[in-house]
């Protein structure tokens, strides 16, 4: 297959900063690089890469006028690197990426955008967050320089084009694309009622792995929540001992009663979860927070809990509330917080 990746951009662009598209040898296309004439050109480049066996670096500039004439909504400049993925390559770099994600460990893949990789595979370097490596860019000095960028790339959760120093002996002004791969975000939804179910369905649709938890079998069943990756029938407090919660985990308390939400929040603030949110009113929050704090709950961690949950979009129905909640989850996931004049709305009561 040919894998096209956006590696650099400036100005207004019609795609995600993480845009990727696969052009399979059989002709199938998976993903998107932005649509319109740009995607058509990338598709053509992908087919060329498959036919010649040579990787391609496409530089594409679109003015506002050209964008309108070509059916795109914006202008800007991009670089898109299309590489041939050979199942017989000497080092299975993307296999390493998948293994790290499945083990819930961060990693990065550094690639020199060159036309062809030789039999040694030099030109790619895989970097694990635990310090393990695979492959090489070509010299130990280049590998060390890129490895120093790993914490920065993992923290920004976006790719970085880095110009290597001449001392790496790879040549003058050699650019390398360093791309991070983080564990899949996992959303734990406590409560399989109407709102919890709608949050579960929408969060799955935008890319979360979703685990739904309820102590009632009828409310934590795959039949009721077919979009969930996993349904657990378990006590709200006891289940935390078995959940692999890490800094890519999100927790939503949407249970059937205040006493259950209190249990969830009190246990959740003891975990490293990236996001904790609770349905309900400001009054409910104040009462529960006081009780949790009196039992030794960390006040700073309580202050970081999103409650009442969701953005103020005037949501009323369970489906609308789910939209406001998942929008907030996306904001925290992508790390691009925005200033809202009136951010919170009381949900649940």
Buried (B, 14 or more C-beta within 10 A) or exposed (E): BBBBBBBBBEEEBBBBEEBBBBBEEEEEBEBBBBEBBBBEBBBEBBBBBBEEEBBBBBEBEBEBEEBEEEEBEBBBBBBBBBBBBEEEBBBBBBEBBEEBBEEBBBBBBBBBBBBEBEEEBBBBBBBBBEEEBBBBBBBEBBBEBBBEBBEEBBEEBBBBBBEBBEEBEBEEEBBBBBBBBBBEBBBBBBBBBBBBBBBBBBBBEEEBBBBBBBBEEEBBBEEBBEBBBBBBBBEBEEBBEEBEBBEBBBBBBBBBEBEBBBBBBBBBBEBEBBBBBBBBBEEBBEBBBEEBEEEEBEEEBBEEBBBBBBBBEEBEEBBBBBBBBBBBBBBBBEEEEEEEEEBBBBBBE
